[in-house]
Amino acid sequence: MTVSVRFAPSPTGVLHVGSVRTALFNWLFARHNNGKFLLRIEDTDKLRSTDENTRLIFETLNWLNIDWDEGHVIQSMNIERHKRAALELVEKGSAYRCYCTPEELFTKKEQALKEGVSYKYDKKCRDSQTEVADRPYAIRLKSEVAWKTTVDDMVQGEVTVENSQLDDLVLLRSDGTPTYMLSVVVDDHDMGITHVIRGDDHLTNTFRQIQIYKAFGWKIPVFGHIPLIYGPDGAKLSKRHGAASAQDYMKLGYLPEAISNYLLRLGWSHGDDEIITRTQAVEWFDFDSVGKSPARFDMAKLDNLNAHYMKERDNESLLNSLIPFMQCDVSQLETARILMGMDSLKQRAKTLVDLANAAQIYVSAPVEFEETCRKYATEKHLCLLKEVIEIIENQTEIKEKELCDKITNFAKEKGEKLVEIAQAIRGALVGKLVSPSVFEIIEIIGKDDTVARLNKYINYFSA
């Protein structure tokens, strides 16, 4: 049997990281088994679905390098097929027309609420053979009422419910629109889906959908329900935890390989391995190692992973990812400067936002100086900086090592610690006391820019 899985997001909003993890697990399962990974956009909620959200789904999957086989399916294009399928079940006697009005159903629900019991349709129309002309009706499934339904779930194990707990669910509404339950089953069957892998919040839907499969006489796919992702407080991950969608993490400056690696390890493991390449993930992935318990999102771990992947990235590639995060347009000269300093810059950054802030030293002089710089802006430090300017101006060519040696000798001659002079230079060049080597910065920005920044610092603190 060729494995065929699908990812079926709804374009009613941006992709939650839980949905992204579902897509990743489906993709890895398909690639591990040399199967197919298919994409279906479930856009039948026309009031909330948008073209922009559909575009963002494609953008997010492409960003994460999750490719799909064949062309994507747009669920709303299959509505007529879904309607015909519902009528087929009526003809088979596996579904029936329900003429109950919304008002009747609402009254019954209200009564159940007053009695403190859960509402279930009372099957009033189930055994009626009478067809009422010119009266709107819904189509309901004749669910099994005896025995049990069992799911041998790839993650949760064997799960069983009594069929008496299941409702005669609506397949086609009275306005002629198919329900989610029907559309999903018909589309999965028509797409040849062999395994349905999704969040465990869909587990209750699965028992109802199995009844629909049985009514059609179709082969039931294998199901796997992945636990949800929780925030640090144990609640379902949401915006109140700071970020919940893939788009959020893109904007926060995380690399796709870090997000993929982190989500992979969020609920799945391979021994003690933390850094897992895409090739290794495809080779190792199976559902025996997917946990049953909800995973908690840990930003510190994601930061550490992202810092690792930033260091691993080649500088040209990292630069391309960095540019959109810069605070202003960057010239060709400034881009070249950033590239020259990238080896040092990326050692201290955890995200592309951090890296962009650090890289600003190669784009423009500091507009203001952190308060900590005052410690290295005393009269003594400013006098030392004036002499540093003379040393720099006397160099025909600025090279990091040679300049470091000259300033080191200068510090000895003055009886000062090199760190005192270096920190004063650092404050002048970057506006704060943390940065890559000041001598590397000077070599990259050049003599004129260095002198200009030193003079600005001296004038600022002399005023």
N, C-alpha and C positions, 0 to 999 in steps of 0.2 A: 504494500500500500504506500503510495506517495503521500507524504505529509503535506497538508495544505491548511494554513492558518490565516487568520485575518485580523486586522486592526480596524475597529469601526468607530472612530470618534464622531461626536456630534459638533457641528460648527456653531453651537449656541454660545460659545465662549472660547477663551484661549486654552491650550492644553495644560492641564494640571500635571505636575511631575509624576503623580501616580499613574496617569494615563500614558505618559512617556515611558515609564518603567514597563507598563503592560505591552506597549509597542516593542520595546527592546527585548523583552522575554519571548514574545511571539517571533520576532525576527531571528533571534539566536536559536530558538527551537527549530525553526524552518531551515536555517543555514546549517545547523549541526546535523540535521537529517536529510540534507540535500533536497529539501522540499520547497514549497512555494509560500511566500509571504505576500498576502493580498491586502489592498487598502479599499475600504468602503466608507464613504462620507454619509453619515446618517442624518440627512437634512430634512426629514419629514416634518419637523417642528418649524413651519415656515414663519411663524411670528418671531422666533428668536434666532433662527439661523441666518448668518450673514456671509456674503462673499468674502469679506475681509477675514473673518475667522477661518474660512476654508483656505484662504491663501496662507494664513499663519500656520495652519496645520502642515501644509506642504513645506513651508519655509523651515519649520522646526524639525521635521523629519529629515530634510536635506541637510540642515545644519549638523544634526547628529549622525549623519551618514547612515541612516536607516532607509535603504532603498526597497521598493516594492516591485513585485513581478506583475507583468501584464498591465493593462490600463486600470486606473482606479474606477470604482463603481460609485455612482451617485444614486443613493437609495430612492430619492423622489422620482427618478426616471422609471422605477419599477412598480409604481403604484397600481397601474392597471393589472399587472401580473398578480399583485397581492390581492386585489379584489376578486379576480377570477379564482384564485386559490381558496378564498373563503367560501365562495359559491360552490366550488367543487366539494367541499366538506359537507355543505348542506345537502347536496345531491347524494352523497355517500351515507347520509344519516349520522355523520360524526359531529355535526354542528346544527344549530337551529336558529330560526328567526325569533327575535325577542321584541315584542311590541310594547314593553313597559315604557312609560314616559319618564323623562328626567324627574318630573315632579313626584311620581310614584316612588322612584328609587330613592330620592332625597328624603322622603317621609320615612321610608323603611330604615335608612341609615340613621336618621335622627332618633328613631325609636330604639335602635340597637344601642346608640350612645347613651340614652337615658337608662337603659337596662344594664349598662356596663359590660356589654359583650361586643366582640368584634363583628363587624357586618360582613355577611356573605349573601350573595344573591340567592333567593329562595327557590330558584329554578321554576318559577311560575309558568314560563312559556316552554319549558323543556320538552314536555310530552304532547304539546298541542300540535295537531296536524293541520289546523286551519290556517290558511293564508289569507290575510286581510288586505284587500286591494286598496291602493291609494293611502296607505297608512305607513308612516316611516317606521323602520325597524333597524335594530342592530343584529349582528350575527354573533352568537355565542358558541363556544366550544362545549360539546358534551363531554365533560371531563369524567374520568373514571372515578367511581365512588367507592369501590371495594379495593381491598388489598393495599399495597404500599408502592411507593416509587423510590428507588434507590439509585444514587449516583456514586459510582466508583471514581472519585475525584483524584486527579493526579497530585494535588497538594493536600486537600483536606481528608483524603481517605474515603472510606465508605460512609455516606450520609443518607439517611432515610427519613421520609415523611409519610404520614398516613394520607392516603388519597382523599379521605373524608375532609381533610383540612383545606383542600384545594377548591377553588371557585370555578364556576362555569364562566371563564373569562371572556371578555368581549374581543372578537377578532376584527370585526368591521363595525364602525360606529354608525349611528343612524344618519349621519350626514354623508356616509359613503366613504369615509377615510379609514384606511387600515390602521390597526394599533401597532405599537412597537413590538409586542409579543409575536404577532403574526409576521410582520415584515422581516424581523430578524431571522426567524426560522426559515421562511421561504428563500430569503437571500442567501443564507448560509448553505442551504441545500443546493440552490442553483449554482453557487460558486464552488461547490464541491469541497466545502470545508470539512476536514477530518477531525480537527481538534479546536475547541473553543477555549481560549485562555484569556481570562479577564479578572477583574477585581472581585473579592468575595462578597461585595455588596450585591452582586448579581446572583448569588447562590439560590435565593428563593425564586428568582425568575426561571432558573434552570429547571426546577421541577414542573413548572407550568409549560415550559417550552418542550420538555420531553413528551408531555401529553399531546402537544400539537404534532410532533414528529410521529408519534404512534398513530394519531388520527389519519395522517397522510399515508402511513405505511412506509415511511422513509427510514433510512439507516440513521441512528442517533450518533452524533459525534462524541468523541472523548472530551470530557470537560476538565478544566483546571482552574481553580479559583484562588487568586493570589491575595494574601492579607493586605489591608490598606496601609498607607503610610501615615504615621502619627507625628505630631510635633513633640518637642521636648517635654511638654506638660501632659502628654498622654491623650490629648484631643486630636481629632483628625486634622491633618496638616491643612492650613488655610492661610489667607492673607494676613490674619492677625499674628501669625508667626514670623511675618516679615516678607516672605515670598512663597508662592505656591505654584506658579506656572513656569513652564520652560522659558517663556518670554521674559519673566522676571529675572531669571538667572542669566539669560543672555545679556540683559541690560546691566546687571551687576558685574559683568566682566568675567564670567566663568567660561572656561574652554569646553567645547563639546566632548572632548575625550575624557575630561575630568567628570563631567556630569554623567556620561555613560558608565564610566568605571564606578562612580559612587552609587548610582541607581542599581547597577548590577549587584553590588555587594549589600544593597539594602534589601535583605530578604533571601539572598542566595550566597552560598559560600563555596570555596574550594580550598579546604584546609585552612592554613593561616595566610594564604596569599591575599594581599591588599591591592597591589599594583597589578592589574590584569589587562593585557593588550587585547585588542579586538580579535586578533587571530587566536589567542589562547581562549578567549571567551567562547568563540564558536566551537573550538575543539572540546572544551570542558563542560559546556552547559547541558544540564539535564534537570528534571524536576525532582529527582531524589534529594537534591540539595537545597530545595526551596523550603523555607521555614513556614510553619503554620501560624505563627504569632505575628502580630503587627510589628513593623519596624519603626524605629524612631529616627527622625531626621536630625542629624548632628552637623550644624554649620561648621564647627571647628574641624571636623574630619574632612568635610568638603573643601575647606580652605587649604588644608594640608595637601590634599590630593591635587588641587588646582595649582598650588605652588610647585609641586613636583612636576606636573605636566608643562608648566611654563618654563621651568629649567630645561626640560627635555626637548622642547620645541626648537627647531633651527631658527636662527635669528631673523631671517628673511620672512619666514612664515609667521612668526610672532609679530613682526612689525606690521604685516598686512592686517592682522587681527586687531592690533593696537590702534592704528590710525583713526578709526571711527570714534574712539574714546577720548581723543585729544580735545582740549578745550577750545581750540581754534584751528583754522586752516594751517597746514604745515607745508612749508616750502620744500623744494627739492634739497636745498642745502641743509635745512633743519632735519629732514628725513634721514639724510646721510649721517648727520651727527648722532641721531638717536640710534641708528644701526651700529655705529662705531662704539657706542656706550652700552649696547644691549646686554653683553655678557655680565656686566656689573649690575645694571639696573634690575635684571630679572632675578637676581639672587635674593632681593629683599621684598619682592612683590608677591602677594597672594592672589590678586585678581588683576584683570586688565585695567580696571579703574585705578588700582594702586600703581600699576606700571605707568599709566598715562600721567598721573600726578608726578611721579618721579621723573619721567622723561621730559617734563616741562622745562627742566633746567637747560635743555639743549634747544629750546624754542625761544625763550625770552628771559630777560633778567627778572629777578623777584620784584614784585610790586611793593611788597611790604616785608618786614622782617619779624620773625617770631620773637616774643619777649625774651626767650632764652639766649638770643644773640647778644643781648646787652652785656652779658658776662664777658664777652670777647669783643667789646666795643668801647673799652676804657681808653683814656688818653694814651696809655702805653701801647695798647693794641693798635690804635689808629696810626701811631707813629711807626710802628713796625710794618704796618701794611703799606705805608708810603715808601718804605725802603724795599719792600717786596715788589712794588710796582717798578721801581728802578731796575731791579734784577730781571724782571720779565721783559721790560722794554729793551734791555741790552742783549737779549737772546735773538740770534738770527733765525733759529728754528726751535719751536717748542716741542720737546719730547718729555714724556712723563718721567722716566727714570733720571734723566739728566737734571730736570728741574727739581725733582725730589732731593737729589744729592746736593744741589746748590742751596735749597732752602734749609736742608738739614745742617749744612756747614754754617749758614747764616745764623741759625738758632744757636749753635755752639758759640759762635763769635759773640753773640749778644748775651750769652749766659741764660738763654730761655729754653724752655721745653718745646720740642717740635710740635707737640699736640696743641700748645697754646696758640702758636702761629697758624697751624693748620686749621684749627677751629675758627679762628678769625677770618681766614680766607674762605672757609666753607660757608660761614654765615653770609659773607658778602656775595658769594657766587650763587647760592641757592635759597637764601633767606631763612634757613633753619640749620640745625646742627647734626642732621643725619643725612648722609648721601654717600655715593661711591667715592673713591679716592679723589681728593681735590686736585691732585696733579694729573690724573686721567681726565678730569673735567676740563682743566686748563688746556691740555693738549687738544681736546676735541673742539672746544669753542674758540680757541685761538687767542693770539696775543691781544688784538684790539678789543674784543668782547670782554676778555678778562680784565683788562685795565679799566674799561668803562664801568664794569660792575664794582670793582674795588673802589674806584673814585666815588661812585654813587653811595656806597656803604659809608665811606669816610665822611662825605658831606651830610648824609642823613643823621649820623650820630654826633657830628660836630655842631649841628645847628642848635 
